[in-house]
Amino acid sequence: MAEPVPPLSLEPGPARVLVVEDEPKLAALLADYLRAAGHEAECVADGLLAWQAWQARRHDLVLLDLMLPGLDGLQLCRQLRAQSAVPIVMLTARADESDRLAGLELGADDYIAKNPFSPREVMARVKAVLRRSRVSTASAVAAPALRVDEDSQRAWWLGHALDLTPIEFRLLRTLASQPGRVYPRAQLLELLHGDARAATERAVDSHVKNLRRKLEQAGAGSERIRSVYGVGYHYDA
């Protein structure tokens, strides 16, 4: 008789964390807490060097300050989201709602104000973001919710047929083919309107809005297709 397969643990476990922070004492404090929690921590004080470090080592999570030399946090977040769905937690002294919204619209997973600063809260947020990331990955591997059939030009969410126009089908197929990859509006416009008809990038926003509505009606939620501020869109599996 076969041994029962133990359930998959969704606790995040050890992770490689890139700490992007130009205050040496704060960076060292965060690294100490991360290591005490069993994680690996790499500290970088410059946005451009952080981008190079992430490209070289592909960390599991980025703890990101906004005010940085070389490349600021928002620019770095935008570049990371253009290539990856790596979890990003922003940590900054900026308390303005506009800054927080800008970070979240660019694709940050969480946003923590430095004032007041609580390392234990940061660690709790890091654990929560890593857990959500692992749950999302495990769910996608276990049972892909979205099914796209190229031959029939049809798509289903958990068995529910999506009533899509041809353009909406091409949009969904393109975005879902590489979850986490950010597609610029101009690229999507060329893919959707390849017949050179007069159309603007705002047409892409309109198609995305309709597609989001149909996915939400099927139970997929309204944020399955996420916007990246000033760039374009990506599909969140």
Contacts in CASP RR format, 6 or more apart in sequence:
PFRMAT RR
TARGET T0000
AUTHOR 0000-0000-0000
METHOD contacts of the structure
MODEL  1
MAEPVPPLSLEPGPARVLVVEDEPKLAALLADYLRAAGHEAECVADGLLA
WQAWQARRHDLVLLDLMLPGLDGLQLCRQLRAQSAVPIVMLTARADESDR
LAGLELGADDYIAKNPFSPREVMARVKAVLRRSRVSTASAVAAPALRVDE
DSQRAWWLGHALDLTPIEFRLLRTLASQPGRVYPRAQLLELLHGDARAAT
ERAVDSHVKNLRRKLEQAGAGSERIRSVYGVGYHYDA
8 138 0 8 1.000
10 131 0 8 1.000
10 134 0 8 1.000
10 135 0 8 1.000
10 138 0 8 1.000
11 131 0 8 1.000
11 134 0 8 1.000
12 127 0 8 1.000
12 130 0 8 1.000
12 131 0 8 1.000
12 133 0 8 1.000
12 134 0 8 1.000
13 38 0 8 1.000
13 130 0 8 1.000
14 38 0 8 1.000
14 39 0 8 1.000
14 40 0 8 1.000
15 39 0 8 1.000
15 40 0 8 1.000
15 59 0 8 1.000
15 60 0 8 1.000
15 61 0 8 1.000
15 130 0 8 1.000
16 39 0 8 1.000
16 40 0 8 1.000
16 42 0 8 1.000
16 57 0 8 1.000
16 59 0 8 1.000
16 60 0 8 1.000
16 61 0 8 1.000
17 34 0 8 1.000
17 39 0 8 1.000
17 40 0 8 1.000
17 41 0 8 1.000
17 42 0 8 1.000
17 59 0 8 1.000
17 60 0 8 1.000
17 61 0 8 1.000
17 62 0 8 1.000
17 63 0 8 1.000
17 126 0 8 1.000
18 42 0 8 1.000
18 44 0 8 1.000
18 50 0 8 1.000
18 53 0 8 1.000
18 54 0 8 1.000
18 57 0 8 1.000
18 59 0 8 1.000
18 61 0 8 1.000
18 62 0 8 1.000
18 63 0 8 1.000
19 27 0 8 1.000
19 30 0 8 1.000
19 31 0 8 1.000
19 34 0 8 1.000
19 41 0 8 1.000
19 42 0 8 1.000
19 43 0 8 1.000
19 44 0 8 1.000
19 63 0 8 1.000
20 44 0 8 1.000
20 45 0 8 1.000
20 47 0 8 1.000
20 50 0 8 1.000
20 62 0 8 1.000
20 63 0 8 1.000
20 64 0 8 1.000
20 65 0 8 1.000
20 68 0 8 1.000
20 73 0 8 1.000
20 76 0 8 1.000
21 27 0 8 1.000
21 30 0 8 1.000
21 43 0 8 1.000
21 45 0 8 1.000
21 63 0 8 1.000
21 65 0 8 1.000
21 91 0 8 1.000
22 45 0 8 1.000
22 46 0 8 1.000
22 65 0 8 1.000
22 67 0 8 1.000
22 68 0 8 1.000
22 69 0 8 1.000
23 65 0 8 1.000
24 45 0 8 1.000
26 114 0 8 1.000
26 117 0 8 1.000
27 43 0 8 1.000
27 45 0 8 1.000
28 43 0 8 1.000
29 119 0 8 1.000
30 41 0 8 1.000
30 43 0 8 1.000
30 63 0 8 1.000
30 91 0 8 1.000
30 119 0 8 1.000
30 122 0 8 1.000
31 41 0 8 1.000
31 43 0 8 1.000
33 119 0 8 1.000
33 120 0 8 1.000
33 122 0 8 1.000
33 123 0 8 1.000
34 40 0 8 1.000
34 41 0 8 1.000
34 123 0 8 1.000
34 126 0 8 1.000
35 41 0 8 1.000
37 123 0 8 1.000
37 126 0 8 1.000
37 127 0 8 1.000
39 126 0 8 1.000
42 53 0 8 1.000
42 57 0 8 1.000
42 59 0 8 1.000
44 50 0 8 1.000
44 53 0 8 1.000
45 68 0 8 1.000
45 69 0 8 1.000
46 68 0 8 1.000
46 69 0 8 1.000
46 70 0 8 1.000
46 71 0 8 1.000
47 68 0 8 1.000
47 69 0 8 1.000
47 70 0 8 1.000
47 71 0 8 1.000
47 72 0 8 1.000
47 73 0 8 1.000
47 76 0 8 1.000
48 70 0 8 1.000
48 71 0 8 1.000
49 70 0 8 1.000
50 62 0 8 1.000
50 64 0 8 1.000
50 68 0 8 1.000
50 71 0 8 1.000
50 76 0 8 1.000
51 71 0 8 1.000
51 76 0 8 1.000
51 79 0 8 1.000
51 80 0 8 1.000
53 59 0 8 1.000
54 62 0 8 1.000
54 80 0 8 1.000
54 86 0 8 1.000
58 84 0 8 1.000
58 86 0 8 1.000
59 86 0 8 1.000
60 86 0 8 1.000
60 87 0 8 1.000
60 130 0 8 1.000
61 86 0 8 1.000
61 87 0 8 1.000
61 88 0 8 1.000
61 89 0 8 1.000
61 126 0 8 1.000
61 129 0 8 1.000
61 130 0 8 1.000
61 133 0 8 1.000
62 80 0 8 1.000
62 86 0 8 1.000
62 87 0 8 1.000
62 88 0 8 1.000
62 89 0 8 1.000
63 89 0 8 1.000
63 91 0 8 1.000
63 122 0 8 1.000
63 126 0 8 1.000
64 73 0 8 1.000
64 76 0 8 1.000
64 77 0 8 1.000
64 88 0 8 1.000
64 89 0 8 1.000
64 90 0 8 1.000
64 91 0 8 1.000
64 108 0 8 1.000
65 73 0 8 1.000
65 90 0 8 1.000
65 91 0 8 1.000
65 92 0 8 1.000
66 72 0 8 1.000
66 73 0 8 1.000
66 74 0 8 1.000
66 90 0 8 1.000
66 92 0 8 1.000
66 93 0 8 1.000
66 94 0 8 1.000
66 99 0 8 1.000
67 73 0 8 1.000
67 92 0 8 1.000
67 93 0 8 1.000
67 94 0 8 1.000
68 76 0 8 1.000
71 79 0 8 1.000
73 90 0 8 1.000
74 102 0 8 1.000
74 103 0 8 1.000
74 106 0 8 1.000
77 88 0 8 1.000
77 90 0 8 1.000
77 103 0 8 1.000
77 106 0 8 1.000
77 107 0 8 1.000
77 108 0 8 1.000
78 106 0 8 1.000
78 228 0 8 1.000
78 229 0 8 1.000
78 230 0 8 1.000
78 231 0 8 1.000
80 86 0 8 1.000
80 88 0 8 1.000
81 88 0 8 1.000
81 106 0 8 1.000
81 107 0 8 1.000
81 180 0 8 1.000
81 182 0 8 1.000
81 228 0 8 1.000
81 231 0 8 1.000
81 234 0 8 1.000
82 182 0 8 1.000
82 228 0 8 1.000
82 231 0 8 1.000
83 181 0 8 1.000
83 182 0 8 1.000
84 180 0 8 1.000
85 179 0 8 1.000
85 180 0 8 1.000
85 234 0 8 1.000
85 236 0 8 1.000
87 109 0 8 1.000
87 129 0 8 1.000
87 130 0 8 1.000
87 132 0 8 1.000
87 133 0 8 1.000
88 107 0 8 1.000
88 108 0 8 1.000
88 109 0 8 1.000
88 110 0 8 1.000
89 108 0 8 1.000
89 109 0 8 1.000
89 110 0 8 1.000
89 111 0 8 1.000
89 112 0 8 1.000
89 122 0 8 1.000
89 125 0 8 1.000
89 126 0 8 1.000
89 129 0 8 1.000
90 103 0 8 1.000
90 108 0 8 1.000
90 110 0 8 1.000
90 111 0 8 1.000
90 112 0 8 1.000
91 112 0 8 1.000
91 114 0 8 1.000
91 122 0 8 1.000
92 99 0 8 1.000
92 111 0 8 1.000
92 112 0 8 1.000
92 113 0 8 1.000
92 114 0 8 1.000
93 113 0 8 1.000
93 114 0 8 1.000
93 115 0 8 1.000
94 100 0 8 1.000
94 113 0 8 1.000
95 113 0 8 1.000
95 115 0 8 1.000
100 111 0 8 1.000
102 229 0 8 1.000
103 111 0 8 1.000
103 229 0 8 1.000
104 111 0 8 1.000
105 227 0 8 1.000
105 228 0 8 1.000
105 229 0 8 1.000
106 228 0 8 1.000
106 229 0 8 1.000
107 226 0 8 1.000
107 228 0 8 1.000
107 229 0 8 1.000
109 129 0 8 1.000
109 132 0 8 1.000
109 133 0 8 1.000
110 125 0 8 1.000
110 128 0 8 1.000
110 129 0 8 1.000
112 121 0 8 1.000
112 122 0 8 1.000
112 125 0 8 1.000
136 236 0 8 1.000
136 237 0 8 1.000
139 145 0 8 1.000
140 179 0 8 1.000
140 237 0 8 1.000
144 237 0 8 1.000
145 157 0 8 1.000
145 158 0 8 1.000
145 220 0 8 1.000
146 155 0 8 1.000
146 156 0 8 1.000
146 157 0 8 1.000
146 172 0 8 1.000
146 176 0 8 1.000
146 220 0 8 1.000
146 237 0 8 1.000
147 155 0 8 1.000
147 156 0 8 1.000
147 157 0 8 1.000
147 159 0 8 1.000
148 154 0 8 1.000
148 155 0 8 1.000
148 169 0 8 1.000
148 172 0 8 1.000
148 173 0 8 1.000
148 176 0 8 1.000
149 155 0 8 1.000
150 173 0 8 1.000
153 166 0 8 1.000
153 169 0 8 1.000
154 161 0 8 1.000
154 162 0 8 1.000
154 164 0 8 1.000
154 169 0 8 1.000
155 161 0 8 1.000
155 162 0 8 1.000
155 164 0 8 1.000
155 169 0 8 1.000
155 172 0 8 1.000
155 173 0 8 1.000
156 162 0 8 1.000
157 215 0 8 1.000
157 218 0 8 1.000
157 219 0 8 1.000
157 220 0 8 1.000
158 218 0 8 1.000
158 219 0 8 1.000
158 220 0 8 1.000
160 218 0 8 1.000
160 219 0 8 1.000
162 172 0 8 1.000
162 214 0 8 1.000
162 215 0 8 1.000
162 218 0 8 1.000
163 214 0 8 1.000
164 172 0 8 1.000
164 211 0 8 1.000
164 214 0 8 1.000
165 210 0 8 1.000
167 192 0 8 1.000
167 193 0 8 1.000
167 207 0 8 1.000
168 207 0 8 1.000
168 210 0 8 1.000
168 211 0 8 1.000
168 214 0 8 1.000
170 191 0 8 1.000
170 192 0 8 1.000
171 188 0 8 1.000
171 191 0 8 1.000
171 192 0 8 1.000
171 204 0 8 1.000
171 207 0 8 1.000
171 208 0 8 1.000
171 211 0 8 1.000
172 211 0 8 1.000
172 235 0 8 1.000
174 183 0 8 1.000
174 188 0 8 1.000
174 191 0 8 1.000
175 183 0 8 1.000
175 225 0 8 1.000
175 233 0 8 1.000
175 234 0 8 1.000
175 235 0 8 1.000
176 235 0 8 1.000
176 237 0 8 1.000
178 235 0 8 1.000
179 234 0 8 1.000
179 235 0 8 1.000
179 236 0 8 1.000
179 237 0 8 1.000
180 234 0 8 1.000
180 235 0 8 1.000
180 236 0 8 1.000
180 237 0 8 1.000
181 234 0 8 1.000
182 228 0 8 1.000
182 231 0 8 1.000
182 232 0 8 1.000
182 233 0 8 1.000
182 234 0 8 1.000
183 232 0 8 1.000
183 233 0 8 1.000
183 234 0 8 1.000
184 231 0 8 1.000
184 232 0 8 1.000
185 201 0 8 1.000
185 204 0 8 1.000
185 205 0 8 1.000
185 231 0 8 1.000
185 232 0 8 1.000
185 233 0 8 1.000
186 201 0 8 1.000
188 204 0 8 1.000
188 232 0 8 1.000
188 233 0 8 1.000
189 199 0 8 1.000
189 200 0 8 1.000
189 201 0 8 1.000
189 203 0 8 1.000
189 204 0 8 1.000
192 203 0 8 1.000
192 204 0 8 1.000
192 207 0 8 1.000
193 199 0 8 1.000
193 203 0 8 1.000
204 232 0 8 1.000
204 233 0 8 1.000
208 225 0 8 1.000
208 227 0 8 1.000
208 233 0 8 1.000
211 225 0 8 1.000
212 222 0 8 1.000
212 223 0 8 1.000
212 224 0 8 1.000
212 225 0 8 1.000
213 222 0 8 1.000
215 221 0 8 1.000
215 222 0 8 1.000
215 224 0 8 1.000
215 225 0 8 1.000
216 222 0 8 1.000
223 236 0 8 1.000
224 235 0 8 1.000
224 236 0 8 1.000
225 233 0 8 1.000
225 234 0 8 1.000
225 235 0 8 1.000
225 236 0 8 1.000
226 233 0 8 1.000
226 234 0 8 1.000
226 235 0 8 1.000
226 236 0 8 1.000
227 233 0 8 1.000
228 234 0 8 1.000
END
